Structures are given as C-alpha cells and as structure tokens.
Amino acid sequence: MKIVGVTSCPSGVAHTYMAAEALEQAAKKFGFEVKIETQGSSGPENQLSNNDIKEADFVVLTNDTNISGKERFSGKKVVQLSATQIISKSDVLMTKLQAAK
C-alpha cells in the first residue's frame, strides 16, 4: 500500500516534523510505502510529486492549520487528523487504512 501525506502545525516546527516521523515509522512497521511532505516554518520540504499522489492509495493530512495545495488530492481517499492524533495513534491509523483497503 502507498500512503502520502502533508503535515503542518500552527507554529510550523515541532509537531509538523513529529507527525511526519510518526507516520513514516508506523508505515514502515506495516510494510507500507510512504512519502510525507512537511509544510513547516521553513516552507515545504519533501514535496509530493503528481506521480506520488496519483499512485497513493490514501492521503493523510493534518488539520491543525491550512495546508497549501489541498486541491492536489481531489478524488483521493483523504484522512484528516490533528498532528497530536497522528503522533499518538499512527499505528492505529495504519491498521484502519489496511482494513479499508
């Protein structure tokens, strides 16, 4: 399974990167491919390509703050959670995504 995502938080610092790391680690445990774009205080990093998005089974977005470029995910299965939820429950999320596939 392929998952892409965008993490961001109001301050654009700690939770942005902690959420990205949590998603990456959980996906690795489940054997999923994952690519996470961070929209932190220094701007977008690890930007998702159109092909990354096209091939993704699911898109995971944080909903703590506005994410730029959300229109890129039109027509995709999108899950929105807070950065805190992603950080603390990324394994649960992966289990639910696996069941939904």
Number of C-alpha atoms within 10 A of each C-alpha: 15 16 22 24 26 27 30 30 24 14 12 17 15 14 21 25 21 18 27 24 17 18 27 20 16 21 22 13 11 13 11 15 14 21 22 23 20 25 22 19 14 9 8 15 12 11 14 17 11 10 8 15 20 14 13 19 16 22 20 20 24 23 17 18 14 13 16 11 8 10 8 13 18 9 8 14 11 14 14 15 16 17 25 16 14 25 20 13 15 21 18 13 19 19 13 11 15 12 8 8 8
